Amino acid sequence: MTTVIDSLPQEFRPVVVRLLAERDPVLLAALQAQEKPTLDQQEEVIDALGDAFTEHLGPGHEPTEEGVLIDNALGAFLTRWPAEDLASD
């Protein structure tokens, strides 16, 4: 079985795992155990990574290198799991 986390591109897995471990370990555990997220879980990922992104803005509200990585990781998650492919809880 390929889990939600396993299905992400290798370059983004570490940042997603690190941020979810810090911000929502229950969500991380669920995404490491199931093949597809729910709509609610997708929203939780958006919230967690979006909050982390806003913490990594530099002068002129430009993202730092870490901010760009977080933004790209969120983009990869949403590309892999678009809302229209997910079911609600």
JOMO-V253253 format. One record per residue. N is the residue number from 0. RES is the residue in one letter. PSI is psi in whole degrees, -180 to 180 (NA if undefined). Layout:
N/RES/PSI
N/RES/PSI
This chain:
0/M/133
1/T/124
2/T/171
3/V/-49
4/I/-44
5/D/-27
6/S/-11
7/L/151
8/P/139
9/Q/-38
10/E/-21
11/F/-15
12/R/-48
13/P/-41
14/V/-40
15/V/-46
16/V/-45
17/R/-47
18/L/-41
19/L/-34
20/A/-37
21/E/-40
22/R/-29
23/D/74
24/P/-29
25/V/-44
26/L/-45
27/L/-47
28/A/-41
29/A/-43
30/L/-20
31/Q/-6
32/A/-9
33/Q/160
34/E/-23
35/K/136
36/P/162
37/T/170
38/L/-41
39/D/-41
40/Q/-38
41/Q/-44
42/E/-39
43/E/-39
44/V/-44
45/I/-45
46/D/-48
47/A/-49
48/L/-33
49/G/-43
50/D/-43
51/A/-40
52/F/-46
53/T/-21
54/E/-8
55/H/47
56/L/137
57/G/-157
58/P/140
59/G/17
60/H/27
61/E/138
62/P/143
63/T/179
64/E/-42
65/E/-38
66/G/-41
67/V/-42
68/L/-44
69/I/-45
70/D/-44
71/N/-37
72/A/-43
73/L/-42
74/G/-41
75/A/-40
76/F/-47
77/L/-30
78/T/-42
79/R/-36
80/W/69
81/P/149
82/A/-37
83/E/-14
84/D/-1
85/L/152
86/A/151
87/S/162
88/D/NA
